[in-house]
Amino acid sequence: MVALRSARLEALLGRRLELVEYSDVMALISNQVPEAFDLDFKSEMYAASSKGKHDAANDIAALANTAGGVIILGIKEDDQARAAGAPGVPLVEEHELRIRQIVGSQVAPMPVSDIRRLEDPARPGHGFVLIAVLRSPLAPHAVIVNDGLRYPRRNGAATRYLSEPEVAGAYRDRFTAINRQADRVREVEEDALGRLSTADDHAWIAVSLVPDLPGETMIDQDALSKARSDMVGQGPWIAPVGSRWKRVEIGRRRLLADGGTNGRGARWMSADLHEDGSGAFAAYVLNAGSATGGRATGEPAIRRVNDGLVVNGILSGLRFLARHARDRSAAGGNALIRCQLYPVSRQQPLELVHVNNMGFRDALGTRVLADALVPAERVASLEGLASGGPDLASAAYLLATDLFQEFGWPEAAQLTREGAVRLPYWGQESRPYVQSWATSAGVSVTQETLIA
């Protein structure tokens, strides 16, 4: 996989960067595509000399400090910086290792980059090398120049160094971005929770995601039509639970979806998908037969939350939101992820339960919750979440465990901290689907059981 997502570069090349072929790069030459702030051509491989090492570090840091982008080794440019020829470069693993070593030793902090080889069908062992550099939330990145640090940045097709005031401003932006992301996730959550049914027959696991590097997608009639085609009648589930998307509508700068058919609040499942790649997902988690009415004493009934539905909701919701951010909005980097049970109050208390293989309901933990919880919060790789493998399973485990410990229960037994599946803790009907997902996503499956 290539971490970089760029709608502009993908339009130029005709496909996502991990799918680009030799012929796609050759089309840049026939179309005389010019260098830009996110596209850099080099006719030769970076040399092993001190200058070659400096040039590689400088070019990669400059892209990370600007908007991310691609360096293509093997393209010659004309005097107007347009792609003009394809001398190509040798496709040698040793050269790639040297580039990675240069980045690791001469750029601080180290930016995220990926390297791909595209072989010329007519010249085996020769072709293009693509270096895809992610726009970095850790900018500014420094390179070592004459025993000092300099901060390169792309300026159109050229590279310049930041002045001292610009460096100071870049560091300030790095830290304020963290606060902006935290504000953004609370804003996304508030909007999403306001759409959910709070009737006694509903309790939700609500999951939110905000990427480090926002993307952008146009919310218009075409986007609405495509989302309806992709989603209505389908579900986002790792382990299917019966609910499906029933409607997809438009909100301000976002798509809205839910599993109900009337306007009295979302029911069964809900999603807010924002144009910048942020989003929120919510799923129904009450156990079948959960108490919903008042007791004879007048005290509110304790509503029973199914631990398997919570874990499945977090796992499925994270993957669904990450794919919206990556594939629909071309967002990147890491993501701030949060989840919470909703609503929780003295009038709507919650108890955590597990349905065992005999069909009996076991209470988990020592506490009934009657006050709103602080959301569980973690940071995870957006690409790892969207890929749906061990990174996704590990992130879901950590979030679910944080919630379950509020009930006095030690961990989410369905998953492991390392990102594996504990199959015995999934319901009998769910196991074939969980096994199938784990096999296709490269997730380990264990029959481990925990000490009671």
C-alpha positions as a Markdown table, in Angstrom:
| # | Residue | x | y | z |
|---|---|---|---|---|
| 1 | Met | 0.0 | 0.0 | 0.0 |
| 2 | Val | 1.0 | 3.6 | -0.6 |
| 3 | Ala | 0.1 | 6.0 | 2.3 |
| 4 | Leu | -0.1 | 9.1 | 0.1 |
| 5 | Arg | -3.6 | 10.0 | -1.2 |
| 6 | Ser | -3.8 | 13.0 | -3.6 |
| 7 | Ala | -6.8 | 13.7 | -5.8 |
| 8 | Arg | -4.7 | 15.9 | -8.1 |
| 9 | Leu | -2.0 | 13.3 | -8.7 |
| 10 | Glu | -4.5 | 10.5 | -9.0 |
| 11 | Ala | -6.3 | 12.5 | -11.7 |
| 12 | Leu | -3.0 | 13.1 | -13.6 |
| 13 | Leu | -1.9 | 9.4 | -13.4 |
| 14 | Gly | -5.4 | 8.0 | -13.8 |
| 15 | Arg | -5.4 | 5.8 | -10.7 |
| 16 | Arg | -4.3 | 5.4 | -7.1 |
| 17 | Leu | -0.6 | 5.5 | -6.6 |
| 18 | Glu | -0.3 | 1.8 | -5.5 |
| 19 | Leu | -2.0 | 0.9 | -8.8 |
| 20 | Val | 0.0 | 3.1 | -11.1 |
| 21 | Glu | 1.7 | 1.3 | -14.0 |
| 22 | Tyr | 4.7 | 2.1 | -16.3 |
| 23 | Ser | 2.4 | 3.3 | -19.1 |
| 24 | Asp | 0.6 | 5.8 | -16.7 |
| 25 | Val | 3.9 | 7.5 | -16.0 |
| 26 | Met | 4.8 | 7.5 | -19.8 |
| 27 | Ala | 1.5 | 9.4 | -20.3 |
| 28 | Leu | 3.0 | 12.3 | -18.3 |
| 29 | Ile | 5.6 | 12.7 | -21.0 |
| 30 | Ser | 3.2 | 12.5 | -23.9 |
| 31 | Asn | 1.0 | 15.1 | -22.2 |
| 32 | Gln | 4.0 | 17.3 | -21.3 |
| 33 | Val | 2.9 | 17.5 | -17.6 |
| 34 | Pro | 5.0 | 20.1 | -15.7 |
| 35 | Glu | 6.6 | 19.8 | -12.3 |
| 36 | Ala | 4.5 | 21.3 | -9.5 |
| 37 | Phe | 4.4 | 21.7 | -5.8 |
| 38 | Asp | 3.6 | 18.0 | -5.4 |
| 39 | Leu | 5.4 | 16.5 | -8.4 |
| 40 | Asp | 9.2 | 16.4 | -9.0 |
| 41 | Phe | 11.1 | 14.8 | -11.9 |
| 42 | Lys | 14.7 | 13.5 | -11.8 |
| 43 | Ser | 16.4 | 12.0 | -14.8 |
| 44 | Glu | 18.8 | 9.9 | -12.7 |
| 45 | Met | 19.0 | 7.9 | -9.5 |
| 46 | Tyr | 20.3 | 9.9 | -6.5 |
| 47 | Ala | 24.0 | 9.4 | -6.4 |
| 48 | Ala | 25.9 | 7.9 | -3.5 |
| 49 | Ser | 28.0 | 11.0 | -3.1 |
| 50 | Ser | 27.4 | 13.6 | -0.3 |
| 51 | Lys | 25.6 | 15.8 | -2.8 |
| 52 | Gly | 23.3 | 13.0 | -3.9 |
| 53 | Lys | 22.4 | 12.2 | -0.2 |
| 54 | His | 21.7 | 15.9 | 0.5 |
| 55 | Asp | 19.5 | 16.2 | -2.7 |
| 56 | Ala | 17.5 | 13.1 | -1.7 |
| 57 | Ala | 17.0 | 14.3 | 1.9 |
| 58 | Asn | 16.2 | 17.8 | 0.7 |
| 59 | Asp | 13.6 | 16.8 | -1.9 |
| 60 | Ile | 11.8 | 14.4 | 0.4 |
| 61 | Ala | 11.7 | 16.8 | 3.3 |
| 62 | Ala | 10.4 | 19.6 | 1.1 |
| 63 | Leu | 7.4 | 17.5 | 0.0 |
| 64 | Ala | 6.6 | 16.5 | 3.5 |
| 65 | Asn | 6.8 | 20.1 | 4.6 |
| 66 | Thr | 4.4 | 21.3 | 1.9 |
| 67 | Ala | 1.5 | 19.1 | 0.6 |
| 68 | Gly | 3.1 | 15.7 | 0.1 |
| 69 | Gly | 3.7 | 14.5 | -3.4 |
| 70 | Val | 5.7 | 12.2 | -5.7 |
| 71 | Ile | 9.3 | 12.2 | -6.9 |
| 72 | Ile | 9.7 | 10.2 | -10.2 |
| 73 | Leu | 13.2 | 9.0 | -10.9 |
| 74 | Gly | 13.8 | 8.4 | -14.6 |
| 75 | Ile | 12.0 | 11.3 | -16.2 |
| 76 | Lys | 13.9 | 14.1 | -18.0 |
| 77 | Glu | 12.4 | 17.5 | -18.0 |
| 78 | Asp | 12.7 | 20.4 | -20.5 |
| 79 | Asp | 13.6 | 24.0 | -19.8 |
| 80 | Gln | 10.0 | 24.7 | -18.7 |
| 81 | Ala | 10.1 | 21.9 | -16.2 |
| 82 | Arg | 7.8 | 19.7 | -18.3 |
| 83 | Ala | 8.2 | 15.9 | -18.6 |
| 84 | Ala | 10.1 | 15.5 | -21.8 |
| 85 | Gly | 11.8 | 12.1 | -21.9 |
| 86 | Ala | 12.2 | 8.7 | -20.2 |
| 87 | Pro | 15.8 | 7.7 | -19.8 |
| 88 | Gly | 14.8 | 5.6 | -16.9 |
| 89 | Val | 16.9 | 4.3 | -14.0 |
| 90 | Pro | 18.2 | 0.9 | -12.9 |
| 91 | Leu | 15.7 | -0.9 | -10.7 |
| 92 | Val | 18.1 | -2.0 | -8.0 |
| 93 | Glu | 17.0 | -2.8 | -4.4 |
| 94 | Glu | 20.3 | -1.4 | -3.1 |
| 95 | His | 19.4 | 2.1 | -4.4 |
| 96 | Glu | 16.1 | 2.0 | -2.6 |
| 97 | Leu | 17.7 | 0.9 | 0.7 |
| 98 | Arg | 20.2 | 3.8 | 0.4 |
| 99 | Ile | 17.3 | 6.3 | 0.0 |
| 100 | Arg | 15.6 | 4.9 | 3.1 |
| 101 | Gln | 18.8 | 5.1 | 5.0 |
| 102 | Ile | 19.3 | 8.7 | 3.9 |
| 103 | Val | 15.8 | 9.7 | 5.0 |
| 104 | Gly | 16.3 | 8.0 | 8.4 |
| 105 | Ser | 19.7 | 9.6 | 9.1 |
| 106 | Gln | 19.4 | 13.1 | 7.6 |
| 107 | Val | 15.7 | 14.1 | 7.9 |
| 108 | Ala | 14.3 | 14.9 | 11.4 |
| 109 | Pro | 11.7 | 13.9 | 12.3 |
| 110 | Met | 11.5 | 11.1 | 9.7 |
| 111 | Pro | 8.6 | 11.6 | 7.3 |
| 112 | Val | 6.4 | 8.8 | 5.9 |
| 113 | Ser | 7.4 | 7.7 | 2.4 |
| 114 | Asp | 6.9 | 4.7 | 0.1 |
| 115 | Ile | 8.9 | 3.6 | -2.9 |
| 116 | Arg | 7.6 | 1.7 | -5.9 |
| 117 | Arg | 9.5 | 0.3 | -8.9 |
| 118 | Leu | 7.8 | 0.4 | -12.4 |
| 119 | Glu | 9.6 | -1.8 | -14.9 |
| 120 | Asp | 9.9 | -0.9 | -18.6 |
| 121 | Pro | 8.3 | -3.9 | -20.4 |
| 122 | Ala | 10.9 | -3.4 | -23.2 |
| 123 | Arg | 13.9 | -3.1 | -20.8 |
| 124 | Pro | 13.9 | -5.6 | -17.9 |
| 125 | Gly | 15.6 | -4.2 | -14.8 |
| 126 | His | 15.1 | -0.6 | -16.0 |
| 127 | Gly | 12.2 | 1.8 | -15.5 |
| 128 | Phe | 10.9 | 4.4 | -13.1 |
| 129 | Val | 11.2 | 4.7 | -9.3 |
| 130 | Leu | 8.3 | 6.5 | -7.6 |
| 131 | Ile | 8.9 | 8.0 | -4.1 |
| 132 | Ala | 5.6 | 8.9 | -2.6 |
| 133 | Val | 5.9 | 11.3 | 0.4 |
| 134 | Leu | 3.0 | 11.9 | 2.7 |
| 135 | Arg | 2.2 | 15.5 | 3.8 |
| 136 | Ser | 3.3 | 15.4 | 7.4 |
| 137 | Pro | 1.5 | 16.5 | 10.5 |
| 138 | Leu | 5.0 | 16.5 | 12.2 |
| 139 | Ala | 6.2 | 19.3 | 9.9 |
| 140 | Pro | 8.5 | 21.1 | 9.8 |
| 141 | His | 11.1 | 18.5 | 8.9 |
| 142 | Ala | 14.7 | 19.6 | 9.0 |
| 143 | Val | 17.7 | 18.4 | 6.9 |
| 144 | Ile | 21.3 | 18.6 | 7.9 |
| 145 | Val | 23.3 | 21.2 | 6.0 |
| 146 | Asn | 26.9 | 22.1 | 7.0 |
| 147 | Asp | 26.3 | 20.8 | 10.6 |
| 148 | Gly | 23.2 | 22.9 | 10.9 |
| 149 | Leu | 19.5 | 22.4 | 10.3 |
| 150 | Arg | 17.6 | 23.8 | 7.3 |
| 151 | Tyr | 13.9 | 23.4 | 6.5 |
| 152 | Pro | 13.1 | 23.0 | 2.8 |
| 153 | Arg | 9.7 | 23.5 | 1.3 |
| 154 | Arg | 8.3 | 23.3 | -2.3 |
| 155 | Asn | 7.6 | 26.6 | -3.9 |
| 156 | Gly | 5.8 | 25.7 | -7.2 |
| 157 | Ala | 8.3 | 23.5 | -9.1 |
| 158 | Ala | 11.3 | 24.8 | -7.0 |
| 159 | Thr | 12.5 | 24.2 | -3.5 |
| 160 | Arg | 13.4 | 26.9 | -1.0 |
| 161 | Tyr | 14.4 | 27.1 | 2.7 |
| 162 | Leu | 12.1 | 28.5 | 5.4 |
| 163 | Ser | 13.2 | 31.7 | 7.1 |
| 164 | Glu | 13.5 | 31.8 | 10.9 |
| 165 | Pro | 10.0 | 33.3 | 11.4 |
| 166 | Glu | 8.5 | 30.8 | 9.0 |
| 167 | Val | 10.1 | 27.9 | 11.0 |
| 168 | Ala | 8.7 | 29.3 | 14.2 |
| 169 | Gly | 5.3 | 29.6 | 12.6 |
| 170 | Ala | 5.5 | 26.0 | 11.3 |
| 171 | Tyr | 6.3 | 24.7 | 14.8 |
| 172 | Arg | 3.3 | 26.7 | 16.2 |
| 173 | Asp | 1.1 | 25.3 | 13.5 |
| 174 | Arg | 2.1 | 21.7 | 14.5 |
| 175 | Phe | 1.0 | 22.1 | 18.0 |
| 176 | Thr | -2.2 | 24.1 | 17.3 |
| 177 | Ala | -3.2 | 21.4 | 14.8 |
| 178 | Ile | -3.5 | 18.9 | 17.7 |
| 179 | Asn | -5.9 | 21.2 | 19.4 |
| 180 | Arg | -7.9 | 21.8 | 16.2 |
| 181 | Gln | -8.2 | 18.0 | 15.7 |
| 182 | Ala | -9.5 | 17.6 | 19.2 |
| 183 | Asp | -12.1 | 20.4 | 18.7 |
| 184 | Arg | -13.0 | 18.8 | 15.4 |
| 185 | Val | -13.8 | 15.4 | 16.8 |
| 186 | Arg | -16.0 | 16.9 | 19.5 |
| 187 | Glu | -17.8 | 18.9 | 16.8 |
| 188 | Val | -18.4 | 15.8 | 14.7 |
| 189 | Glu | -19.6 | 13.8 | 17.7 |
| 190 | Glu | -22.0 | 16.5 | 18.8 |
| 191 | Asp | -23.6 | 16.7 | 15.4 |
| 192 | Ala | -23.8 | 12.9 | 15.1 |
| 193 | Leu | -25.3 | 12.3 | 18.6 |
| 194 | Gly | -28.0 | 14.8 | 18.0 |
| 195 | Arg | -29.4 | 12.6 | 15.2 |
| 196 | Leu | -29.7 | 9.4 | 17.3 |
| 197 | Ser | -32.9 | 8.1 | 18.8 |
| 198 | Thr | -32.7 | 8.3 | 22.6 |
| 199 | Ala | -35.8 | 6.2 | 23.2 |
| 200 | Asp | -35.5 | 3.5 | 25.9 |
| 201 | Asp | -35.5 | 0.8 | 23.2 |
| 202 | His | -32.2 | 2.2 | 21.8 |
| 203 | Ala | -28.6 | 2.4 | 23.1 |
| 204 | Trp | -25.7 | 3.1 | 20.9 |
| 205 | Ile | -22.0 | 2.6 | 20.4 |
| 206 | Ala | -20.9 | 5.8 | 18.8 |
| 207 | Val | -17.5 | 5.9 | 17.0 |
| 208 | Ser | -15.8 | 9.1 | 15.7 |
| 209 | Leu | -12.7 | 9.6 | 13.5 |
| 210 | Val | -10.8 | 12.7 | 12.4 |
| 211 | Pro | -7.7 | 12.3 | 10.2 |
| 212 | Asp | -4.5 | 14.2 | 10.9 |
| 213 | Leu | -4.4 | 15.3 | 7.2 |
| 214 | Pro | -7.9 | 16.3 | 6.1 |
| 215 | Gly | -9.0 | 15.4 | 2.6 |
| 216 | Glu | -11.7 | 17.0 | 0.4 |
| 217 | Thr | -14.6 | 15.6 | -1.5 |
| 218 | Met | -17.4 | 17.5 | -3.2 |
| 219 | Ile | -20.8 | 16.9 | -1.6 |
| 220 | Asp | -23.2 | 17.3 | -4.5 |
| 221 | Gln | -25.9 | 15.4 | -6.4 |
| 222 | Asp | -23.3 | 13.0 | -8.0 |
| 223 | Ala | -21.8 | 12.2 | -4.6 |
| 224 | Leu | -25.3 | 11.6 | -3.1 |
| 225 | Ser | -26.3 | 9.4 | -6.0 |
| 226 | Lys | -23.1 | 7.3 | -5.8 |
| 227 | Ala | -23.4 | 7.0 | -2.0 |
| 228 | Arg | -27.0 | 5.8 | -2.3 |
| 229 | Ser | -25.9 | 3.3 | -4.9 |
| 230 | Asp | -23.0 | 2.0 | -2.8 |
| 231 | Met | -24.8 | 1.9 | 0.6 |
| 232 | Val | -28.5 | 1.5 | 0.5 |
| 233 | Gly | -29.4 | -2.1 | 1.3 |
| 234 | Gln | -25.8 | -2.9 | 2.4 |
| 235 | Gly | -24.2 | -2.9 | 5.8 |
| 236 | Pro | -20.7 | -2.1 | 7.0 |
| 237 | Trp | -20.4 | -5.1 | 9.3 |
| 238 | Ile | -17.5 | -7.4 | 10.0 |
| 239 | Ala | -20.1 | -9.7 | 11.6 |
| 240 | Pro | -23.6 | -9.0 | 10.1 |
| 241 | Val | -26.3 | -8.1 | 12.6 |
| 242 | Gly | -29.3 | -7.7 | 10.3 |
| 243 | Ser | -29.5 | -3.9 | 10.0 |
| 244 | Arg | -28.7 | -2.2 | 6.7 |
| 245 | Trp | -28.5 | 1.3 | 5.4 |
| 246 | Lys | -32.1 | 2.4 | 4.5 |
| 247 | Arg | -31.5 | 6.0 | 3.5 |
| 248 | Val | -28.7 | 8.4 | 2.6 |
| 249 | Glu | -29.4 | 12.1 | 2.7 |
| 250 | Ile | -27.5 | 15.4 | 2.5 |
| 251 | Gly | -26.4 | 17.5 | 5.5 |
| 252 | Arg | -24.2 | 20.6 | 5.4 |
| 253 | Arg | -20.9 | 19.5 | 3.9 |
| 254 | Arg | -21.6 | 15.9 | 4.7 |
| 255 | Leu | -23.6 | 12.8 | 3.8 |
| 256 | Leu | -26.0 | 11.4 | 6.4 |
| 257 | Ala | -27.1 | 7.8 | 6.5 |
| 258 | Asp | -29.2 | 5.6 | 8.9 |
| 259 | Gly | -31.1 | 2.4 | 9.2 |
| 260 | Gly | -34.5 | 3.9 | 9.8 |
| 261 | Thr | -37.2 | 5.1 | 7.4 |
| 262 | Asn | -38.8 | 8.0 | 9.3 |
| 263 | Gly | -37.6 | 11.4 | 10.5 |
| 264 | Arg | -37.8 | 10.9 | 14.3 |
| 265 | Gly | -34.1 | 10.3 | 14.8 |
| 266 | Ala | -31.8 | 7.7 | 13.3 |
| 267 | Arg | -32.5 | 4.1 | 14.3 |
| 268 | Trp | -30.4 | 0.9 | 14.3 |
| 269 | Met | -27.4 | 2.5 | 12.6 |
| 270 | Ser | -26.2 | 5.9 | 11.7 |
| 271 | Ala | -23.4 | 7.7 | 9.9 |
| 272 | Asp | -22.2 | 11.3 | 9.3 |
| 273 | Leu | -19.6 | 11.4 | 6.6 |
| 274 | His | -18.0 | 14.8 | 6.3 |
| 275 | Glu | -16.3 | 16.2 | 3.1 |
| 276 | Asp | -12.9 | 16.5 | 4.9 |
| 277 | Gly | -12.8 | 12.8 | 5.7 |
| 278 | Ser | -14.0 | 13.2 | 9.3 |
| 279 | Gly | -17.0 | 11.0 | 10.3 |
| 280 | Ala | -19.1 | 9.4 | 13.0 |
| 281 | Phe | -20.8 | 6.0 | 13.0 |
| 282 | Ala | -23.3 | 4.6 | 15.5 |
| 283 | Ala | -24.8 | 1.2 | 16.0 |
| 284 | Tyr | -27.5 | -0.4 | 18.2 |
| 285 | Val | -26.0 | -2.4 | 21.0 |
| 286 | Leu | -28.9 | -3.4 | 23.4 |
| 287 | Asn | -29.1 | -7.1 | 24.2 |
| 288 | Ala | -32.1 | -9.0 | 22.9 |
| 289 | Gly | -34.7 | -9.0 | 25.7 |
| 290 | Ser | -33.1 | -6.0 | 27.4 |
| 291 | Ala | -35.3 | -4.4 | 30.0 |
| 292 | Thr | -36.8 | -1.1 | 28.7 |
| 293 | Gly | -39.7 | -0.4 | 31.0 |
| 294 | Gly | -39.9 | 1.0 | 34.5 |
| 295 | Arg | -39.9 | -1.3 | 37.6 |
| 296 | Ala | -42.7 | -1.5 | 40.1 |
| 297 | Thr | -40.6 | 0.6 | 42.5 |
| 298 | Gly | -40.6 | 3.4 | 40.0 |
| 299 | Glu | -36.8 | 3.1 | 39.5 |
| 300 | Pro | -35.6 | 3.1 | 35.9 |
| 301 | Ala | -34.9 | -0.3 | 34.4 |
| 302 | Ile | -31.3 | -1.3 | 33.8 |
| 303 | Arg | -30.7 | -1.6 | 30.1 |
| 304 | Arg | -28.3 | -4.4 | 29.1 |
| 305 | Val | -25.6 | -3.7 | 26.5 |
| 306 | Asn | -24.2 | -6.7 | 24.6 |
| 307 | Asp | -20.4 | -6.8 | 24.7 |
| 308 | Gly | -20.2 | -8.5 | 21.3 |
| 309 | Leu | -22.4 | -5.9 | 19.6 |
| 310 | Val | -20.1 | -3.2 | 21.1 |
| 311 | Val | -16.9 | -4.8 | 19.8 |
| 312 | Asn | -18.5 | -5.5 | 16.4 |
| 313 | Gly | -19.8 | -1.9 | 16.2 |
| 314 | Ile | -16.4 | -0.4 | 17.0 |
| 315 | Leu | -14.5 | -2.8 | 14.6 |
| 316 | Ser | -17.0 | -2.2 | 11.8 |
| 317 | Gly | -17.4 | 1.5 | 12.4 |
| 318 | Leu | -13.7 | 2.2 | 12.4 |
| 319 | Arg | -13.1 | 0.4 | 9.1 |
| 320 | Phe | -16.2 | 2.1 | 7.6 |
| 321 | Leu | -15.1 | 5.6 | 8.6 |
| 322 | Ala | -11.5 | 5.1 | 7.7 |
| 323 | Arg | -12.4 | 4.0 | 4.2 |
| 324 | His | -14.6 | 7.0 | 3.8 |
| 325 | Ala | -11.6 | 9.2 | 4.8 |
| 326 | Arg | -9.1 | 7.4 | 2.6 |
| 327 | Asp | -11.1 | 6.5 | -0.4 |
| 328 | Arg | -13.8 | 9.2 | -0.7 |
| 329 | Ser | -12.0 | 12.2 | 0.7 |
| 330 | Ala | -8.3 | 11.2 | 0.1 |
| 331 | Ala | -7.3 | 12.1 | 3.7 |
| 332 | Gly | -4.1 | 10.7 | 5.1 |
| 333 | Gly | -1.8 | 10.3 | 8.1 |
| 334 | Asn | -2.9 | 9.1 | 11.5 |
| 335 | Ala | -6.4 | 9.5 | 12.9 |
| 336 | Leu | -7.8 | 10.5 | 16.2 |
| 337 | Ile | -10.5 | 7.9 | 17.0 |
| 338 | Arg | -13.0 | 8.0 | 19.9 |
| 339 | Cys | -16.0 | 5.9 | 21.0 |
| 340 | Gln | -18.7 | 6.1 | 23.7 |
| 341 | Leu | -21.9 | 4.5 | 24.8 |
| 342 | Tyr | -24.9 | 6.7 | 24.4 |
| 343 | Pro | -27.2 | 7.7 | 26.1 |
| 344 | Val | -26.2 | 6.9 | 29.7 |
| 345 | Ser | -28.0 | 8.6 | 32.6 |
| 346 | Arg | -29.7 | 7.9 | 35.9 |
| 347 | Gln | -32.9 | 7.5 | 33.9 |
| 348 | Gln | -31.2 | 5.2 | 31.4 |
| 349 | Pro | -28.6 | 3.2 | 33.2 |
| 350 | Leu | -26.5 | 0.5 | 31.4 |
| 351 | Glu | -25.2 | -2.9 | 32.4 |
| 352 | Leu | -22.6 | -4.9 | 30.3 |
| 353 | Val | -23.6 | -8.5 | 29.5 |
| 354 | His | -22.3 | -11.4 | 27.4 |
| 355 | Val | -24.4 | -14.1 | 25.9 |
| 356 | Asn | -22.6 | -17.4 | 26.3 |
| 357 | Asn | -22.7 | -20.5 | 24.0 |
| 358 | Met | -25.6 | -21.9 | 26.0 |
| 359 | Gly | -27.7 | -18.9 | 25.3 |
| 360 | Phe | -27.6 | -17.5 | 28.8 |
| 361 | Arg | -26.8 | -13.9 | 29.6 |
| 362 | Asp | -23.9 | -13.3 | 31.9 |
| 363 | Ala | -23.4 | -9.9 | 33.6 |
| 364 | Leu | -19.8 | -8.6 | 33.0 |
| 365 | Gly | -18.1 | -6.4 | 35.6 |
| 366 | Thr | -19.2 | -5.1 | 38.9 |
| 367 | Arg | -20.9 | -1.8 | 38.1 |
| 368 | Val | -24.0 | -0.4 | 36.5 |
| 369 | Leu | -23.3 | 2.9 | 34.8 |
| 370 | Ala | -25.7 | 5.8 | 35.5 |
| 371 | Asp | -23.6 | 8.8 | 34.4 |
| 372 | Ala | -22.3 | 9.8 | 31.0 |
| 373 | Leu | -18.8 | 8.5 | 30.3 |
| 374 | Val | -15.8 | 10.3 | 29.1 |
| 375 | Pro | -15.2 | 8.9 | 25.5 |
| 376 | Ala | -12.4 | 6.4 | 25.0 |
| 377 | Glu | -9.8 | 7.9 | 22.8 |
| 378 | Arg | -6.8 | 6.6 | 20.8 |
| 379 | Val | -4.6 | 7.4 | 17.8 |
| 380 | Ala | -4.2 | 5.0 | 14.9 |
| 381 | Ser | -2.9 | 4.8 | 11.4 |
| 382 | Leu | -5.7 | 5.7 | 8.9 |
| 383 | Glu | -4.3 | 3.3 | 6.3 |
| 384 | Gly | -4.1 | 0.5 | 9.0 |
| 385 | Leu | -7.7 | 1.1 | 9.9 |
| 386 | Ala | -8.9 | 1.2 | 6.3 |
| 387 | Ser | -7.0 | -1.9 | 5.4 |
| 388 | Gly | -9.0 | -3.8 | 8.0 |
| 389 | Gly | -6.1 | -5.9 | 9.4 |
| 390 | Pro | -4.3 | -6.3 | 12.7 |
| 391 | Asp | -4.1 | -2.5 | 13.2 |
| 392 | Leu | -7.8 | -2.3 | 13.0 |
| 393 | Ala | -8.3 | -5.2 | 15.5 |
| 394 | Ser | -5.8 | -3.7 | 17.9 |
| 395 | Ala | -7.4 | -0.2 | 17.8 |
| 396 | Ala | -10.9 | -1.7 | 18.4 |
| 397 | Tyr | -9.6 | -3.8 | 21.3 |
| 398 | Leu | -8.1 | -0.7 | 23.0 |
| 399 | Leu | -11.2 | 1.4 | 22.6 |
| 400 | Ala | -13.6 | -1.4 | 23.7 |
| 401 | Thr | -11.4 | -2.2 | 26.7 |
| 402 | Asp | -11.4 | 1.4 | 27.9 |
| 403 | Leu | -15.2 | 1.3 | 27.8 |
| 404 | Phe | -15.5 | -2.1 | 29.4 |
| 405 | Gln | -13.2 | -1.2 | 32.3 |
| 406 | Glu | -15.8 | 1.5 | 33.3 |
| 407 | Phe | -18.1 | -1.4 | 34.1 |
| 408 | Gly | -15.4 | -3.1 | 36.1 |
| 409 | Trp | -14.6 | -5.7 | 33.3 |
| 410 | Pro | -10.9 | -6.1 | 32.5 |
| 411 | Glu | -10.8 | -6.2 | 28.7 |
| 412 | Ala | -12.7 | -6.9 | 25.4 |
| 413 | Ala | -12.3 | -10.6 | 25.2 |
| 414 | Gln | -13.2 | -10.9 | 21.5 |
| 415 | Leu | -9.9 | -9.3 | 20.4 |
| 416 | Thr | -6.3 | -9.0 | 21.7 |
| 417 | Arg | -4.0 | -6.0 | 22.2 |
| 418 | Glu | -1.8 | -7.3 | 19.4 |
| 419 | Gly | -4.6 | -7.3 | 16.9 |
| 420 | Ala | -5.7 | -11.0 | 16.9 |
| 421 | Val | -9.2 | -12.5 | 17.2 |
| 422 | Arg | -10.2 | -14.7 | 20.2 |
| 423 | Leu | -12.8 | -16.8 | 18.4 |
| 424 | Pro | -14.5 | -18.4 | 21.4 |
| 425 | Tyr | -15.8 | -15.1 | 22.6 |
| 426 | Trp | -17.8 | -14.4 | 19.4 |
| 427 | Gly | -21.4 | -15.7 | 19.1 |
| 428 | Gln | -21.9 | -18.9 | 17.1 |
| 429 | Glu | -23.6 | -17.1 | 14.2 |
| 430 | Ser | -20.9 | -14.5 | 14.0 |
| 431 | Arg | -17.9 | -16.8 | 14.0 |
| 432 | Pro | -17.9 | -17.8 | 10.3 |
| 433 | Tyr | -18.0 | -14.2 | 9.3 |
| 434 | Val | -15.3 | -13.2 | 11.7 |
| 435 | Gln | -13.1 | -16.1 | 10.6 |
| 436 | Ser | -13.6 | -15.1 | 7.0 |
| 437 | Trp | -12.7 | -11.5 | 7.6 |
| 438 | Ala | -9.7 | -12.5 | 9.7 |
| 439 | Thr | -8.4 | -14.8 | 6.9 |
| 440 | Ser | -8.8 | -12.2 | 4.2 |
| 441 | Ala | -7.3 | -9.4 | 6.3 |
| 442 | Gly | -4.3 | -11.3 | 7.6 |
| 443 | Val | -5.6 | -11.2 | 11.2 |
| 444 | Ser | -4.5 | -14.1 | 13.5 |
| 445 | Val | -7.2 | -16.2 | 15.1 |
| 446 | Thr | -6.7 | -17.9 | 18.4 |
| 447 | Gln | -8.8 | -20.3 | 20.5 |
| 448 | Glu | -7.4 | -18.7 | 23.7 |
| 449 | Thr | -9.7 | -18.3 | 26.6 |
| 450 | Leu | -9.2 | -16.0 | 29.5 |
| 451 | Ile | -9.1 | -16.8 | 33.2 |
| 452 | Ala | -12.5 | -16.1 | 34.7 |
